[in-house]
Amino acid sequence: MGRRETGGVRANQIHLNKPPKLSSEWGPPHKADEFVNKIREVTVPNYEKKAGYKGCHLFIDRQNNKAIFASYWESEADMHASEQDTGFRSELDDVRSPPESSFYEVISTT
């Protein structure tokens, strides 16, 4: 289970029974590529340093200028702890709106 390019963002093979955190974001269409690059170069490396991080997916709707960033964590505690260090997120402020994060429990996967 190695890394692969997925939608322009590195991702590990994800264990879908792990708690996901979803962030809904939007930004100007001309900043979409810059947003993807900053996720790849800033967000993912910072998350990789955090306890319990298992991987992520980034979904982009370029037509409607929206994005969903899903990160996966070993435990609910790890997921909530990831919210504490927000310093690196300021790197994204010029290319997106403030994210709206939601935490989900996985009920089933197929």
Contact map, one row per residue, 1 for C-alpha under 8 A:
11100000000110000000000000000000000000000000000000000000000000000000000000000000000000000000000000000000000000
11110000000110000000000000000000000000000000000000000000000000000000000000000000000000000000000000000000000000
11111000011110000000000000000000000000000000000000000000000000000000000000000000000000000000000000000000000000
01111100011100000000000000000000000000000000000000000000000000000000000000000000000000000000000000000000000000
00111111111000000000000000000000000000000000000000000000000000000000000000000000000000000000000000000000000000
00011111111000000000000000000000000000000000000000000000100000000000000000000000000000000000000000000000000000
00001111100000000000000000000000000000000000000000000000011000000000000000000000000000000000000000000000000000
00001111110000000000000000000000000100000000000000000000000000000000000000000000000000000000000000000000000000
00001111111000000000000000000000000100110000000000000000110000000000000000000000000000000000000000000000000000
00111101111100000000000000000000000000010000000000000001000000000000000000000000000000000000000000000000000000
00111100111111000000000000000000000000000000000000000011100000000000000000000000000000000000000000000000000000
11110000011111000000000000000000000000000000000000000111000000000000000000000000000000000000000000000000000000
11100000001111100000000000000000000000000000000000000010000000000000000000000000000000000000000000000000000000
00000000001111110000000000000000000000000000000000000111000000000000000100000000000000000000000000000000000000
00000000000011111100000000000000000000000000000000000100000000000000000000000000000000000000000000000000000000
00000000000001111110000000000000000000000000000000000000000000000000000100000000000000000000000000000000010010
00000000000000111110000000000000000000000000000000000000000000000000000000000000000000000000000000000000010110
00000000000000111111000000000000000000000000000000000000000000000000000111100000000000000000000000000000010000
00000000000000011111100000000000000000000000000000000000000000000000000111110010000000000000000000000011110000
00000000000000000111110000000000000000000000000000000000000000000000011110000010000000000000000000000011110000
00000000000000000011111000000000000000000000000000000000000000000000011100000010000000000000000000001111000000
00000000000000000001111100000000000000000000000000000000000000000001111000000000000000000000000000001111000000
00000000000000000000111110000000000000000000000000000000000000000001110000000000000000000000000000111100000000
00000000000000000000011111000000000000000000000000000000000000000111100000000000000000000000000000111000000000
00000000000000000000001111100000000000000000000000000000000000000111100000000000000000000000000111110000000000
00000000000000000000000111110000000000000000000000000000000000001110000000000000000000000000000110100000000000
00000000000000000000000011111011000000000000000000000000000000001100000000000000000000000000001110000000000000
00000000000000000000000001111111000000000000000000000000000000001000000000000000000000000000001100000000000000
00000000000000000000000000111111000000000000000000000000000001001000000000000000000000000000000000000000000000
00000000000000000000000000011111100000000000000000000000000000000000000000000000000000000000000000000000000000
00000000000000000000000000111111111000000000000000000000000000000000000000000000000000000000001100000000000000
00000000000000000000000000111111111100000000000000000000000001001000000000000000000000000000001000000000000000
00000000000000000000000000000111111110000000000000000000000000000000000000000000000000000000000000000000000000
00000000000000000000000000000011111111000000000000000000000000000000000000000000000000000000001000000000000000
00000000000000000000000000000011111111100000000000000000000000000000000000000000000000000001001100000000000000
00000001100000000000000000000001111111110000000000000000000000000000000000000000000000000000000000000000000000
00000000000000000000000000000000111111111000000000000000000000000000000000000000000000000000000000000000000000
00000000000000000000000000000000011111111110000000000000000000000000000000000000000000000011000000000000000000
00000000100000000000000000000000001111111111000000000000000000000000000000000000000000000001000000000000000000
00000000110000000000000000000000000111111111100000000000000000000000000000000000000000000000000000000000000000
00000000000000000000000000000000000011111111100000000000000000000000000000000000000000000000000000000000000000
00000000000000000000000000000000000001111111110000000000000000000000000000000000000000010010000000000000000000
00000000000000000000000000000000000001111111111000000000000000000000000000000000000000011000000000000000000000
00000000000000000000000000000000000000111111111100000001000000000000000000000000000000000000000000000000000000
00000000000000000000000000000000000000011111111110000000000000000000000000000000000000000000000000000000000000
00000000000000000000000000000000000000000111111111000000000000000000000000000000000000010000000000000000000000
00000000000000000000000000000000000000000011111111001000000000000000000000000000010000000000000000000000000000
00000000000000000000000000000000000000000001111111001010000000000000000000000000000000000000000000000000000000
00000000000000000000000000000000000000000000111111101000000000000000000000000000000000000000000000000000000000
00000000000000000000000000000000000000000000011111111000000000000000000000000000010000000000000000000000000000
00000000000000000000000000000000000000000000000011111000000000000000000000000100000000000000000000000000000000
00000000000000000000000000000000000000000000000001111100000000000000000011100110000000000000000000000000000000
00000000000000000000000000000000000000000000001111111110000000000000001111000110000000000000000000000000000000
00000000000101100000000000000000000000000000000000011111000000000000001111000000000000000000000000000000000000
00000000001111000000000000000000000000000000000100001111100000000000001110000000000000000000000000000000000000
00000000011101000000000000000000000000000001000000000111110000000000111100000000000000000000000000000000000000
00000100101000000000000000000000000000000000000000000011111000000000111000000000000000000000000000000000000000
00000010100000000000000000000000000000000000000000000001111100000011110000000000000000000000000000000000000000
00000010000000000000000000000000000000000000000000000000111110000011100000000000000000000000000000000000000000
00000000000000000000000000000000000000000000000000000000011111001111000000000000000000000000000000000000000000
00000000000000000000000000000000000000000000000000000000001111111110000000000000000000000000000000000000000000
00000000000000000000000000001001000000000000000000000000000111111100000000000000000000000000000000000000000000
00000000000000000000000000000000000000000000000000000000000011111000000000000000000000000000000000000000000000
00000000000000000000000000000000000000000000000000000000000011111100000000000000000000000000000000000000000000
00000000000000000000000001111001000000000000000000000000000111111110000000000000000000000000000000000000000000
00000000000000000000000111100000000000000000000000000000000111011111000000000000000000000000000000000000000000
00000000000000000000000111000000000000000000000000000000011110001111100000000000000000000000000000000000000000
00000000000000000000011110000000000000000000000000000000011100000111110000000000000000000000000000000000000000
00000000000000000000011110000000000000000000000000000001111000000011111000000000000000000000000000000000000000
00000000000000000001111000000000000000000000000000000001110000000001111100000000000000000000000000000000000000
00000000000000000001110000000000000000000000000000001111100000000000111110000000000000000000000000000000000000
00000000000001010111100000000000000000000000000000001111000000000000011111000010000000000000000000000000000000
00000000000000000111000000000000000000000000000000011110000000000000001111110110000000000000000000000000000000
00000000000000000110000000000000000000000000000000011100000000000000000111110110000000000000000000000000000000
00000000000000000110000000000000000000000000000000010000000000000000000011111110000000000000000000000000000000
00000000000000000010000000000000000000000000000000000000000000000000000011111111000000000000000000000000000000
00000000000000000000000000000000000000000000000000000000000000000000000000111111100000000000000000000000000000
00000000000000000000000000000000000000000000000000111000000000000000000011111111110000000000000000000000000000
00000000000000000011100000000000000000000000000000011000000000000000000111111111111000000000000000000000000000
00000000000000000000000000000000000000000000000000000000000000000000000000011111111100000000000000000000000000
00000000000000000000000000000000000000000000000000000000000000000000000000001111111110000000000000000000000000
00000000000000000000000000000000000000000000001001000000000000000000000000000111111110000000000000000000000000
00000000000000000000000000000000000000000000000000000000000000000000000000000011111111000000000000000000000000
00000000000000000000000000000000000000000000000000000000000000000000000000000001111111000000000000000000000000
00000000000000000000000000000000000000000000000000000000000000000000000000000000111111110000000000000000000000
00000000000000000000000000000000000000000000000000000000000000000000000000000000001111111100000000000000000000
00000000000000000000000000000000000000000000000000000000000000000000000000000000000011111100000000000000000000
00000000000000000000000000000000000000000110010000000000000000000000000000000000000011111110000000000000000000
00000000000000000000000000000000000000000010000000000000000000000000000000000000000001111111100000000000000000
00000000000000000000000000000000000000000000000000000000000000000000000000000000000001111111100000000000000000
00000000000000000000000000000000000001000100000000000000000000000000000000000000000000011111110000000000000000
00000000000000000000000000000000001001100000000000000000000000000000000000000000000000001111111100000000000000
00000000000000000000000000000000000000000000000000000000000000000000000000000000000000001111111111000000000000
00000000000000000000000000000000000000000000000000000000000000000000000000000000000000000011111100000000000000
00000000000000000000000000110011011000000000000000000000000000000000000000000000000000000001111110000000000000
00000000000000000000000011110010001000000000000000000000000000000000000000000000000000000001111111100000000000
00000000000000000000000011100000000000000000000000000000000000000000000000000000000000000000101111100000000000
00000000000000000000000010000000000000000000000000000000000000000000000000000000000000000000100111110000000000
00000000000000000000001111000000000000000000000000000000000000000000000000000000000000000000000111111000000000
00000000000000000000001110000000000000000000000000000000000000000000000000000000000000000000000001111100000000
00000000000000000000111100000000000000000000000000000000000000000000000000000000000000000000000000111110000000
00000000000000000000111000000000000000000000000000000000000000000000000000000000000000000000000000011111000000
00000000000000000011110000000000000000000000000000000000000000000000000000000000000000000000000000001111100000
00000000000000000011110000000000000000000000000000000000000000000000000000000000000000000000000000000111110000
00000000000000000011000000000000000000000000000000000000000000000000000000000000000000000000000000000011111000
00000000000000011111000000000000000000000000000000000000000000000000000000000000000000000000000000000001111110
00000000000000000000000000000000000000000000000000000000000000000000000000000000000000000000000000000000111110
00000000000000001000000000000000000000000000000000000000000000000000000000000000000000000000000000000000011111
00000000000000011000000000000000000000000000000000000000000000000000000000000000000000000000000000000000011111
00000000000000000000000000000000000000000000000000000000000000000000000000000000000000000000000000000000000111
